[in-house]
Amino acid sequence: MDIKKHICDEFAKIGVDCGQVAIPITITVWNLMVFAVLAFALGAVTYIIQRYANIAGTKWKQALGTKSHENGAVNYPNTLMINSHRMRDMFEINGLDGLNLKETAKRLNGRFEDDYFLVEFRENGGRLFRKELKVRAGWMKLNYFEFRLDPDTLKMLKAKSDSDEDDDTDGKQGAIGEFDIFARGIRPWDFRHWLHHPNREIRIGLWVAMFAATLEFGPDLINSFRALFQTP
């Protein structure tokens, strides 16, 4: 089917001559197939992004109604510290019932020592921000409804929260407000984690590998993509 001829015939019915059109119309069935595949791929990516943004559509763990500890930040980088019993309940860890706070913290910190989580902070139903953090179980003077953060994350929470009274305070004072915390473990397909990996050697290695691959295969990929729009 000649799409161009069909379109020109339709325009001719209303007195428009395709020969007078400055830009030639060249659309084939192959072009339509390519557009359909690209549209499907774009739709799939959009769906994944929307699913990622919708916290109800993924397996996040929740700690609702938490408050920042009055003593402020902890001396661990990129860390969320919560009460060990709250962490046990939040991540639904079996086999720790009956243990005191200290023993529960010891078990949990040993289990999640090398794990990173994508953590989201919400206030009054609105999302404040997301950040990759380690989740650590605390037990000393940290009750069930309290949490602590590293200095940088605590500063970010203060800046983005509804309260303006704590924006200029230092890390020795907690954030004012009540927050809902959501977290899920980092997955192998979380590319952002690898591109910003906390291990400097891994992070640099990945960026160098991507740069080298772009130089090596970039022209071939461009030519292949251009060929898709040419009639076979």
C-alpha positions as CSV (number, residue, x, y, z in Angstrom):
1,M,0.0,0.0,0.0
2,D,1.4,3.4,-1.1
3,I,0.6,5.6,1.8
4,K,1.8,8.7,0.0
5,K,-0.5,8.2,-3.0
6,H,-3.4,7.5,-0.7
7,I,-2.8,10.7,1.3
8,C,-2.4,12.7,-1.9
9,D,-5.7,11.3,-3.3
10,E,-7.5,12.4,-0.2
11,F,-6.0,15.9,-0.4
12,A,-6.9,16.1,-4.1
13,K,-10.6,15.8,-3.1
14,I,-10.4,19.1,-1.3
15,G,-8.3,20.8,-4.0
16,V,-4.8,20.4,-2.6
17,D,-2.1,19.3,-5.0
18,C,0.7,17.3,-3.4
19,G,3.0,18.5,-6.1
20,Q,2.8,22.0,-4.7
21,V,3.7,20.9,-1.2
22,A,7.2,22.1,-0.3
23,I,8.1,19.1,1.9
24,P,7.6,15.7,0.2
25,I,5.6,13.1,2.0
26,T,7.3,9.8,2.2
27,I,5.6,7.3,4.6
28,T,5.6,3.6,4.0
29,V,4.3,0.6,5.9
30,W,7.8,0.0,7.2
31,N,7.9,3.5,8.6
32,L,4.6,2.9,10.4
33,M,5.9,-0.4,11.8
34,V,9.0,1.4,13.1
35,F,6.9,4.2,14.7
36,A,4.6,1.6,16.3
37,V,7.6,-0.2,17.9
38,L,9.1,3.0,19.1
39,A,5.7,4.1,20.5
40,F,5.4,0.8,22.3
41,A,8.9,1.2,23.8
42,L,8.2,4.8,24.8
43,G,4.9,3.6,26.5
44,A,6.7,0.9,28.3
45,V,9.3,3.3,29.7
46,T,6.6,5.8,30.7
47,Y,4.8,3.0,32.5
48,I,7.9,2.0,34.4
49,I,8.6,5.6,35.4
50,Q,5.0,6.0,36.6
51,R,5.1,2.8,38.5
52,Y,8.4,3.8,40.1
53,A,6.9,7.2,41.1
54,N,3.7,5.5,42.5
55,I,4.7,4.2,45.9
56,A,1.6,2.1,46.2
57,G,2.7,0.1,43.1
58,T,5.9,-1.2,44.5
59,K,6.9,-3.3,47.5
60,W,7.9,-0.5,49.9
61,K,8.2,-0.9,53.6
62,Q,6.5,1.8,55.8
63,A,7.3,3.5,59.0
64,L,4.4,5.9,59.6
65,G,4.2,8.8,62.0
66,T,7.9,9.1,62.9
67,K,9.7,12.1,64.4
68,S,13.3,13.2,64.2
69,H,15.2,12.6,67.4
70,E,15.9,15.8,69.4
71,N,19.6,15.0,69.5
72,G,19.9,15.4,65.8
73,A,22.3,13.7,63.4
74,V,24.3,10.4,63.8
75,N,27.9,10.1,62.8
76,Y,27.3,7.6,60.0
77,P,27.3,8.7,56.4
78,N,24.1,8.2,54.3
79,T,22.3,6.5,57.1
80,L,18.8,6.3,58.5
81,M,18.7,5.0,62.0
82,I,15.4,3.8,63.5
83,N,14.4,1.9,66.6
84,S,15.5,-1.7,66.3
85,H,12.0,-3.0,67.2
86,R,10.4,-0.6,64.6
87,M,12.9,-1.8,62.0
88,R,12.1,-5.5,62.8
89,D,8.4,-4.8,62.4
90,M,8.9,-2.5,59.3
91,F,10.9,-5.2,57.4
92,E,8.8,-8.1,58.8
93,I,11.8,-10.0,60.1
94,N,10.9,-13.2,61.8
95,G,12.7,-14.9,64.6
96,L,13.5,-11.7,66.6
97,D,10.4,-11.6,68.9
98,G,11.3,-11.5,72.6
99,L,14.7,-10.0,72.0
100,N,15.6,-6.7,73.7
101,L,16.4,-3.6,71.8
102,K,20.2,-4.1,71.9
103,E,20.1,-7.7,70.8
104,T,17.6,-7.0,68.0
105,A,19.8,-4.1,66.8
106,K,22.9,-6.4,66.7
107,R,21.1,-9.0,64.6
108,L,19.6,-6.5,62.2
109,N,22.7,-4.5,61.7
110,G,24.7,-7.7,61.0
111,R,22.1,-8.7,58.4
112,F,21.8,-5.4,56.6
113,E,25.3,-4.2,57.0
114,D,26.1,-4.0,53.3
115,D,22.6,-3.2,52.0
116,Y,21.4,0.1,50.6
117,F,17.8,1.1,50.4
118,L,15.9,3.7,48.5
119,V,14.2,5.8,51.2
120,E,11.4,8.3,50.7
121,F,10.3,10.9,53.2
122,R,6.7,12.2,53.2
123,E,5.0,14.9,55.3
124,N,1.2,15.5,55.4
125,G,0.8,13.1,52.5
126,G,3.3,14.9,50.2
127,R,6.6,13.5,49.1
128,L,9.6,15.5,50.3
129,F,12.5,13.6,48.6
130,R,14.1,10.2,48.0
131,K,17.6,9.2,48.7
132,E,19.7,6.1,48.9
133,L,20.6,5.3,52.5
134,K,21.7,2.5,54.7
135,V,19.1,1.6,57.3
136,R,20.6,1.0,60.7
137,A,18.9,-0.3,63.9
138,G,19.4,1.8,67.0
139,W,18.6,1.1,70.6
140,M,20.0,3.7,72.9
141,K,17.5,6.5,73.8
142,L,15.6,6.0,70.5
143,N,12.0,5.2,71.0
144,Y,9.7,3.3,68.6
145,F,8.5,6.5,66.9
146,E,11.8,8.2,66.4
147,F,14.6,8.2,63.8
148,R,17.9,9.8,63.2
149,L,19.8,10.7,60.0
150,D,23.3,11.6,58.9
151,P,24.0,15.3,58.9
152,D,23.6,15.9,55.1
153,T,20.3,14.0,54.9
154,L,19.0,15.7,58.1
155,K,19.8,19.1,56.6
156,M,17.9,18.2,53.4
157,L,14.9,17.1,55.5
158,K,14.8,20.4,57.4
159,A,15.0,22.4,54.2
160,K,12.2,20.5,52.5
161,S,9.9,20.1,55.4
162,D,6.9,22.3,56.1
163,S,8.5,23.9,59.1
164,D,10.8,26.9,58.5
165,E,11.9,27.1,62.2
166,D,14.6,24.5,61.9
167,D,16.1,25.4,58.5
168,D,19.1,27.2,59.9
169,T,19.8,24.9,62.8
170,D,22.8,22.7,63.0
171,G,23.0,18.9,63.0
172,K,22.7,18.7,66.8
173,Q,19.0,19.5,66.5
174,G,16.4,17.2,64.9
175,A,13.9,18.2,62.2
176,I,10.6,19.6,63.4
177,G,7.5,17.7,62.2
178,E,6.0,14.2,61.8
179,F,7.1,12.2,58.8
180,D,6.2,9.0,57.1
181,I,9.2,6.9,55.9
182,F,9.1,4.4,53.1
183,A,12.0,2.2,52.0
184,R,12.8,-0.6,49.6
185,G,15.9,-2.5,48.9
186,I,18.1,-1.6,46.0
187,R,17.6,-3.9,43.0
188,P,20.0,-5.0,40.3
189,W,18.1,-2.9,37.7
190,D,18.4,0.3,39.7
191,F,20.9,2.0,37.4
192,R,21.1,5.1,39.5
193,H,22.6,3.1,42.3
194,W,25.4,1.8,40.1
195,L,26.1,5.2,38.5
196,H,26.4,6.8,41.9
197,H,27.7,3.7,43.7
198,P,29.2,4.5,47.1
199,N,32.3,2.5,46.2
200,R,34.4,5.0,44.3
201,E,36.3,2.3,42.3
202,I,33.1,0.7,41.1
203,R,31.5,4.1,40.2
204,I,34.5,5.3,38.2
205,G,34.9,1.9,36.5
206,L,31.3,2.0,35.2
207,W,31.6,5.5,33.9
208,V,34.8,4.7,32.1
209,A,33.3,1.6,30.6
210,M,30.2,3.5,29.3
211,F,32.4,6.2,27.8
212,A,34.6,3.7,26.1
213,A,31.5,1.8,24.8
214,T,30.0,5.0,23.4
215,L,33.2,5.8,21.5
216,E,33.5,2.3,20.2
217,F,29.9,1.5,19.2
218,G,28.2,5.0,19.0
219,P,28.6,5.5,15.2
220,D,27.3,2.0,14.4
221,L,24.3,2.5,16.7
222,I,23.5,5.8,15.0
223,N,23.7,4.2,11.5
224,S,21.6,1.3,12.6
225,F,18.9,3.6,14.0
226,R,19.0,5.7,10.8
227,A,18.5,2.5,8.8
228,L,15.3,1.7,10.6
229,F,13.6,4.6,8.9
230,Q,14.6,3.6,5.5
231,T,12.4,1.3,3.5
232,P,13.9,-2.2,3.3
